[in-house]
Amino acid sequence: MNLLLNTPSEAVVGNLSNEEMVAQVSAGIPMIDIRRNYEWEETGVIKGSHLLTFFDERDEYDLEAWLEQFDKVAVRDQPFILVCRMGVRTAKLGRYLNGRKDFGTVLHLHQGITGWIASGMPVVPHQED
């Protein structure tokens, strides 16, 4: 069963503009880039992003493994920001997480990294750990 397709309809993810995201990150809200490794290499990443791939190449995921990594960089009942290529994957994941009782406010970069780059916002090269 695909959990993300069974998201409560009332679960809403907060859409952030580029400027709103800069303000949120400056206020200490963690930013999590859920794209795949090759996407980070293609476009670069937003400085300060935590890189935690969610969907694999087949658009499948391991929620428990991802949450284990998530818990190392953010607090479930505190706000955090999700970033993907165009905002589609983060909206889907954000709605699911907002529908869970153990999560607080989930925000996402509305137009993703493509909108970020198109508006002239900076990225840094992806560095392998």
C-alpha positions in Angstrom: 0.0 0.0 0.0 1.3 3.4 -0.9 0.9 5.6 2.2 1.3 8.8 0.4 -1.8 8.1 -1.7 -3.8 7.7 1.5 -3.1 11.1 2.9 -5.9 12.9 4.7 -7.5 15.6 2.5 -7.3 18.1 5.3 -3.5 17.8 5.6 -2.0 21.0 4.2 1.6 21.8 3.5 2.8 25.4 3.7 4.0 26.8 0.4 7.0 29.0 0.7 8.3 31.5 -1.8 12.0 31.9 -2.2 12.0 35.0 0.0 9.9 33.3 2.7 12.2 30.3 2.7 15.3 32.5 3.2 13.6 34.1 6.2 12.6 30.7 7.7 16.1 29.2 7.2 17.6 32.4 8.7 15.3 31.9 11.7 16.8 28.4 12.2 14.2 26.2 10.5 16.0 23.1 9.0 15.8 22.6 5.2 15.7 19.1 3.8 16.4 18.4 0.1 14.6 15.1 -0.7 15.9 14.8 -4.3 18.1 12.1 -5.6 21.9 12.2 -5.8 22.1 12.8 -9.5 19.7 15.8 -9.2 21.9 17.4 -6.5 24.9 16.9 -8.9 23.0 18.4 -11.9 21.8 21.6 -10.2 23.8 22.0 -7.0 22.0 22.4 -3.7 20.9 25.3 -1.5 23.6 26.0 1.1 22.7 24.5 4.4 20.4 21.8 3.0 20.3 18.4 4.7 20.3 15.9 1.8 17.9 13.1 2.5 16.6 11.4 -0.6 13.0 10.2 -0.2 11.8 8.7 -3.5 14.1 6.3 -5.4 14.3 6.0 -9.2 11.1 4.0 -9.3 9.3 6.6 -7.1 9.3 4.1 -4.2 10.4 4.9 -0.7 11.3 3.4 2.7 9.5 5.7 5.1 11.0 4.2 8.3 14.6 4.5 7.0 13.9 8.1 5.9 12.4 9.0 9.2 15.4 7.5 11.0 17.7 9.9 9.0 15.2 12.8 9.4 15.3 12.5 13.2 19.1 13.2 13.0 18.5 16.7 11.4 15.1 17.9 12.5 12.5 17.5 15.2 9.1 16.0 14.2 6.9 18.4 16.1 8.8 21.5 15.0 8.6 23.3 11.6 10.9 22.2 8.8 11.2 22.8 5.1 11.2 20.3 2.2 12.9 21.0 -1.1 12.7 19.0 -4.4 13.0 19.8 -8.1 9.7 21.5 -8.8 7.7 21.2 -5.5 5.6 18.2 -6.5 7.3 15.5 -4.4 7.6 17.8 -1.4 3.9 18.8 -1.6 3.0 15.1 -1.6 5.4 14.1 1.2 4.5 17.3 3.2 0.7 16.5 3.0 1.4 13.0 4.3 3.6 14.2 7.1 1.2 17.0 8.1 -1.5 14.3 8.4 0.5 12.4 11.0 -0.1 13.1 14.7 3.7 13.1 15.5 4.5 16.0 13.0 4.0 19.7 13.4 4.2 22.2 10.6 5.7 21.0 7.3 6.7 23.7 4.8 8.0 23.3 1.3 9.7 25.5 -1.4 6.7 26.0 -3.6 8.5 26.0 -7.0 11.3 23.8 -5.9 15.0 24.2 -6.8 14.1 25.0 -10.4 12.1 28.1 -9.3 14.9 29.0 -6.9 17.5 28.9 -9.6 15.3 30.6 -12.2 14.9 33.6 -9.9 18.7 33.9 -9.5 19.0 32.5 -6.0 22.3 30.8 -5.2 23.2 27.2 -5.1 26.5 25.5 -4.1 28.0 22.3 -5.7 26.9 19.1 -4.2 29.7 17.6 -2.1 29.9 13.9 -1.5 30.2 13.1 2.2 
